[in-house]
């Protein structure tokens, strides 16, 4: 076969390949490609194509809305795990039967301010120094919280010790690799009240107050309590257990609030101080000022227009995840469990929440 000679006008230069082949369009996620470098390259092109399609769809939708005017279709609300969650059978929606049960449960005396809570907190044996910083913040967060060292005592002995000294709650903090990773809260009741339940929470994302930027200093005022997102029967029970740690005669002059916000079965704990401020008027010319005064006289501003609220975090901040609830005080051998989180059986879908 005769070898094709290059054009002599090129003079040793390589001919330019004018007819380049277009790369095939990427229509699906290239996770099936075994070559790592090629897969990474194709995945970048796949994401770029998806972004371009999303932009074109948005521009097309804006053009259609501008052309239709008032007859344009309203923007659809985005689907999230929260608004597409599976309906829990035990979801409580202003049920008078549930309200009657809660009026006579173990925590009714605390919510009606008949019995002030008194909490004993201790640690695992041989705790690290970092755990004591968290305990110091908890003492600022929860009024009437007293620390006792664990030493060599068992939890049964500590429970009996606390009950004999009129403590209403026992809190035990666990630790792993110098990080707090567990919290057991046991309701001891009082001489005239009911005993239990005991709940264990996994603790994560602990940030002490000294590590929070621009944090404030908490005062000794009793804080307000905000329990949000506890919708099921189990959620009500856990929320009332956490709420029973605090007195319910808040001192509003302190302007402090403790929040337990449940979202997707994660309980976020925050401690803030709030302040209300009136919006400052912008400096303007005398003519504009007169016009503004005339408009304000015709349509007076509402409270939301005149006043804004600001928050200052006091600390600490951490996240709780419920693992189990047990009847009565802490008992690993003979205690009966009200609820245990079994991930393989319960977490079959991401849209199922229990609290």
C-alpha positions as CSV (number, residue, x, y, z in Angstrom):
1,X,0.0,0.0,0.0
2,X,1.4,3.4,-1.0
3,X,2.0,5.8,1.9
4,X,0.2,9.1,1.5
5,X,2.6,12.0,1.3
6,X,1.8,15.2,3.2
7,X,1.2,18.4,1.3
8,X,4.7,20.0,0.6
9,X,3.3,23.4,1.6
10,X,3.2,22.3,5.3
11,X,7.1,22.0,5.4
12,X,7.3,19.5,8.2
13,X,4.3,20.8,10.2
14,X,1.6,18.5,11.3
15,X,-1.7,18.9,9.4
16,X,-4.5,20.5,11.5
17,X,-7.4,18.1,12.0
18,X,-10.3,20.3,11.0
19,X,-13.0,17.7,11.3
20,X,-13.0,16.9,15.1
21,X,-15.5,14.5,16.4
22,X,-18.1,15.9,18.8
23,X,-18.0,14.2,22.2
24,X,-21.1,12.2,23.0
25,X,-23.7,13.9,25.2
26,X,-23.7,12.6,28.8
27,X,-27.2,11.7,29.7
28,X,-26.7,9.8,32.9
29,X,-24.4,9.7,35.9
30,X,-21.1,8.1,34.8
31,X,-20.7,6.0,37.9
32,X,-20.6,2.9,35.8
33,X,-17.2,3.9,34.3
34,X,-14.4,1.8,36.0
35,X,-11.5,4.1,35.1
36,X,-11.2,6.6,38.0
37,X,-9.7,9.5,36.0
38,X,-12.1,9.1,33.1
39,X,-15.1,8.8,35.5
40,X,-14.0,12.0,37.3
41,X,-13.7,13.9,34.0
42,X,-17.1,12.7,32.7
43,X,-18.8,13.5,36.1
44,X,-17.6,17.1,35.9
45,X,-19.1,17.3,32.4
46,X,-22.3,15.7,33.7
47,X,-22.7,18.3,36.4
48,X,-21.9,21.1,34.0
49,X,-24.6,19.9,31.7
50,X,-27.1,19.5,34.5
51,X,-26.5,23.1,35.6
52,X,-26.9,24.4,32.1
53,X,-30.2,22.6,31.7
54,X,-31.4,23.9,35.0
55,X,-30.5,27.5,34.0
56,X,-32.3,27.1,30.7
57,X,-35.4,25.8,32.4
58,X,-35.4,28.7,34.8
59,X,-35.0,31.3,32.1
60,X,-37.8,29.7,30.0
61,X,-40.1,29.7,33.1
62,X,-39.4,33.4,33.7
63,X,-40.2,34.3,30.1
64,X,-43.5,32.4,30.3
65,X,-44.4,34.0,33.6
66,X,-43.6,37.5,32.1
67,X,-45.8,36.8,29.0
68,X,-48.7,35.5,31.0
69,X,-48.7,38.2,33.6
70,X,-51.3,37.7,36.4
71,X,-52.3,34.4,34.8
72,X,-48.9,32.9,35.4
73,X,-48.7,29.6,37.4
74,X,-47.5,30.1,40.9
75,X,-44.0,28.9,41.8
76,X,-44.1,25.3,43.1
77,X,-42.9,24.7,46.7
78,X,-39.7,22.6,46.7
79,X,-40.0,19.1,48.1
80,X,-38.1,18.5,51.3
81,X,-37.8,15.6,53.7
82,X,-39.9,17.7,56.2
83,X,-42.9,18.4,54.0
84,X,-42.9,14.9,52.4
85,X,-42.5,12.9,55.6
86,X,-44.6,9.8,56.2
87,X,-47.5,10.5,58.4
88,X,-46.8,8.9,61.8
89,X,-49.9,7.1,63.3
90,X,-49.2,8.6,66.7
91,X,-49.1,12.2,65.5
92,X,-50.8,14.5,68.0
93,X,-53.1,17.3,66.7
94,X,-54.8,19.0,69.6
95,X,-56.1,15.7,71.0
96,X,-58.1,16.3,74.3
97,X,-57.3,12.7,75.4
98,X,-53.6,13.4,75.1
99,X,-54.0,16.7,77.0
100,X,-55.8,14.9,79.8
101,X,-53.0,12.2,80.0
102,X,-50.3,14.9,80.2
103,X,-52.1,16.7,82.9
104,X,-51.6,13.6,85.2
105,X,-48.3,12.3,84.0
106,X,-44.9,12.3,85.8
107,X,-44.0,15.8,84.6
108,X,-47.2,17.7,85.4
109,X,-46.0,19.0,88.7
110,X,-43.0,20.7,87.1
111,X,-45.0,22.3,84.3
112,X,-47.5,23.6,86.8
113,X,-44.7,25.0,89.0
114,X,-45.8,22.8,92.0
115,X,-42.3,21.2,92.4
116,X,-39.1,22.9,91.5
117,X,-36.6,20.6,89.6
118,X,-33.3,19.7,91.2
119,X,-30.8,18.0,88.9
120,X,-27.7,16.0,89.8
121,X,-25.1,15.6,87.0
122,X,-22.2,13.2,87.0
123,X,-19.8,11.7,84.5
124,X,-18.3,8.3,83.5
125,X,-15.4,7.1,85.6
126,X,-12.1,8.9,85.0
127,X,-13.4,11.8,82.8
128,X,-11.2,14.1,80.8
129,X,-10.7,17.7,81.5
130,X,-12.6,18.8,78.4
131,X,-15.8,17.3,79.8
132,X,-15.7,19.6,82.8
133,X,-15.9,22.7,80.5
134,X,-19.1,21.2,79.1
135,X,-20.5,20.6,82.7
136,X,-19.7,24.2,83.6
137,X,-21.7,25.4,80.6
138,X,-24.6,23.1,81.6
139,X,-24.7,24.6,85.0
140,X,-25.2,28.0,83.4
141,X,-27.8,26.5,81.1
142,X,-29.9,24.6,83.6
143,X,-30.8,26.2,86.9
144,X,-30.4,24.0,90.1
145,X,-28.0,21.7,88.4
146,X,-25.4,20.3,90.9
147,X,-22.3,18.3,90.0
148,X,-21.0,15.3,92.0
149,X,-17.9,13.4,90.9
150,X,-18.5,9.8,89.8
151,X,-15.5,8.1,91.6
152,X,-16.2,4.3,91.8
153,X,-19.9,4.4,92.4
154,X,-22.4,2.5,90.2
155,X,-25.4,4.2,88.6
156,X,-27.8,2.4,91.0
157,X,-25.9,3.7,94.0
158,X,-25.9,7.2,92.5
159,X,-29.6,7.0,91.8
160,X,-30.3,6.0,95.4
161,X,-28.0,8.7,96.7
162,X,-29.8,11.4,94.6
163,X,-33.3,10.2,95.5
164,X,-32.4,10.3,99.3
165,X,-31.4,14.0,98.9
166,X,-34.5,15.1,97.1
167,X,-33.0,15.3,93.6
168,X,-35.7,15.0,90.9
169,X,-33.4,14.2,88.0
170,X,-30.1,12.4,87.4
171,X,-28.0,13.2,84.4
172,X,-25.0,11.1,83.4
173,X,-22.5,12.2,80.7
174,X,-20.6,9.7,78.6
175,X,-17.4,10.3,76.7
176,X,-15.3,8.8,74.0
177,X,-11.8,10.1,72.8
178,X,-12.3,13.2,75.1
179,X,-15.6,14.1,73.4
180,X,-19.0,13.9,75.0
181,X,-20.9,11.3,73.1
182,X,-23.8,10.3,75.4
183,X,-26.3,11.7,77.9
184,X,-28.6,9.6,80.1
185,X,-31.4,11.5,81.8
186,X,-33.4,9.7,84.5
187,X,-36.4,11.1,86.3
188,X,-36.2,10.2,89.9
189,X,-39.4,11.9,91.0
190,X,-39.9,12.9,94.6
191,X,-41.3,11.4,97.7
192,X,-44.9,12.1,96.5
193,X,-44.4,11.8,92.7
194,X,-44.1,9.1,90.0
195,X,-40.7,7.6,89.1
196,X,-39.3,7.4,85.5
197,X,-38.8,7.4,82.6
198,X,-35.1,7.1,81.8
199,X,-33.8,8.2,78.3
200,X,-30.5,7.9,76.6
201,X,-29.4,10.4,73.9
202,X,-26.4,10.3,71.6
203,X,-24.6,13.7,71.9
204,X,-22.8,15.3,69.0
205,X,-21.5,18.7,67.8
206,X,-20.7,20.0,71.3
207,X,-19.5,23.6,71.3
208,X,-18.7,25.2,74.6
209,X,-19.5,28.9,75.2
210,X,-15.8,29.9,75.1
211,X,-15.5,28.6,71.5
212,X,-18.7,30.4,70.2
213,X,-17.7,33.7,68.5
214,X,-19.2,36.9,70.0
215,X,-20.9,34.9,72.8
216,X,-22.5,36.6,75.7
217,X,-22.4,35.9,79.4
218,X,-25.4,34.3,80.9
219,X,-27.0,35.6,84.1
220,X,-28.7,33.8,87.0
221,X,-32.2,34.5,85.7
222,X,-34.5,31.6,85.1
223,X,-34.7,31.3,81.3
224,X,-37.7,30.9,79.1
225,X,-38.2,27.5,77.5
226,X,-39.0,26.8,73.8
227,X,-39.9,23.2,72.9
228,X,-40.4,23.0,69.1
229,X,-41.1,20.2,66.7
230,X,-42.2,17.4,69.0
231,X,-45.3,16.2,67.3
232,X,-45.8,12.5,68.1
233,X,-46.8,10.8,71.4
234,X,-43.1,9.8,71.8
235,X,-42.0,13.3,70.9
236,X,-44.4,14.8,73.5
237,X,-43.0,12.5,76.2
238,X,-39.3,13.3,75.3
239,X,-40.1,17.0,75.1
240,X,-41.8,17.0,78.5
241,X,-38.8,15.1,80.0
242,X,-36.4,17.7,78.7
243,X,-38.8,20.5,79.8
244,X,-39.0,19.1,83.3
245,X,-35.3,19.9,83.9
246,X,-36.2,23.7,84.0
247,X,-38.4,25.7,86.3
248,X,-41.5,27.1,84.6
249,X,-41.7,30.5,86.3
250,X,-39.4,32.3,83.9
251,X,-37.8,35.6,84.8
252,X,-38.5,37.7,81.7
253,X,-36.2,40.6,82.8
254,X,-33.2,38.3,82.0
255,X,-34.3,38.0,78.3
256,X,-32.8,34.5,78.1
257,X,-34.3,31.6,76.2
258,X,-33.4,27.9,76.0
259,X,-34.5,26.1,72.8
260,X,-35.0,22.4,72.1
261,X,-35.7,22.3,68.4
262,X,-36.5,18.9,66.9
263,X,-35.9,18.4,63.2
264,X,-35.7,15.0,61.6
265,X,-35.4,13.4,65.0
266,X,-32.3,15.5,65.8
267,X,-32.8,17.8,68.8
268,X,-30.8,21.0,68.6
269,X,-30.1,22.7,71.9
270,X,-29.4,26.4,71.9
271,X,-29.1,29.2,74.5
272,X,-29.8,32.8,73.5
273,X,-30.4,36.3,74.9
274,X,-32.8,38.4,72.9
275,X,-33.3,42.2,72.7
276,X,-35.9,44.3,70.9
277,X,-34.8,47.5,69.1
278,X,-36.7,50.1,67.3
279,X,-35.5,50.7,63.7
280,X,-33.5,53.9,63.3
281,X,-34.9,56.5,60.9
282,X,-32.7,57.3,57.9
283,X,-31.5,60.9,57.7
284,X,-33.1,62.7,54.7
285,X,-33.8,66.3,53.4
286,X,-36.4,68.4,55.1
287,X,-38.8,68.1,52.1
288,X,-38.5,64.3,52.1
289,X,-38.9,64.2,55.9
290,X,-42.2,66.1,55.7
291,X,-43.4,63.7,53.0
292,X,-42.4,60.7,55.2
293,X,-44.2,62.2,58.2
294,X,-47.4,62.7,56.2
295,X,-47.2,59.1,54.9
296,X,-46.7,57.8,58.5
297,X,-49.7,59.9,59.7
298,X,-51.9,58.3,57.0
299,X,-50.7,54.7,57.5
300,X,-49.1,54.1,60.9
301,X,-46.4,51.4,61.0
302,X,-47.1,48.1,62.6
303,X,-45.0,46.5,65.3
304,X,-43.1,44.4,62.8
305,X,-42.2,47.5,60.8
306,X,-41.0,49.5,63.8
307,X,-39.3,46.9,66.0
308,X,-36.7,44.2,65.2
309,X,-35.3,41.5,67.4
310,X,-31.7,40.6,67.8
311,X,-30.2,37.4,69.3
312,X,-26.9,36.8,71.0
313,X,-25.8,33.2,71.6
314,X,-24.7,32.4,75.1
315,X,-23.8,28.7,74.8
316,X,-23.4,25.9,75.0
317,X,-24.7,24.3,71.8
318,X,-25.1,20.6,71.1
319,X,-27.3,18.0,69.4
320,X,-29.2,15.1,70.8
321,X,-30.4,11.9,69.1
322,X,-32.7,9.7,71.1
323,X,-31.7,6.0,71.3
324,X,-34.0,4.5,73.9
325,X,-36.6,5.2,76.6
326,X,-36.9,3.0,79.6
327,X,-39.6,2.7,82.3
328,X,-38.6,3.7,85.8
329,X,-35.0,4.5,86.8
330,X,-31.9,3.2,85.2
331,X,-31.8,-0.6,85.2
332,X,-30.0,-2.6,82.5
333,X,-30.9,-6.0,83.7
334,X,-34.6,-5.9,84.6
335,X,-35.8,-2.6,83.2
336,X,-38.6,-2.6,80.6
337,X,-38.1,-0.4,77.5
338,X,-40.8,1.9,76.2
339,X,-39.0,2.5,72.9
340,X,-35.7,1.4,71.3
341,X,-34.4,2.8,68.1
342,X,-33.7,-0.1,65.8
343,X,-32.2,1.3,62.7
344,X,-32.5,-1.7,60.4
345,X,-36.2,-2.1,61.3
346,X,-37.3,1.5,61.7
347,X,-35.1,3.5,59.3
348,X,-36.4,1.8,56.1
349,X,-37.0,5.2,54.5
350,X,-35.5,8.7,54.9
351,X,-39.0,10.2,55.3
352,X,-39.9,8.4,58.5
353,X,-39.5,10.3,61.7
354,X,-40.4,9.2,65.2
355,X,-40.5,12.4,67.2
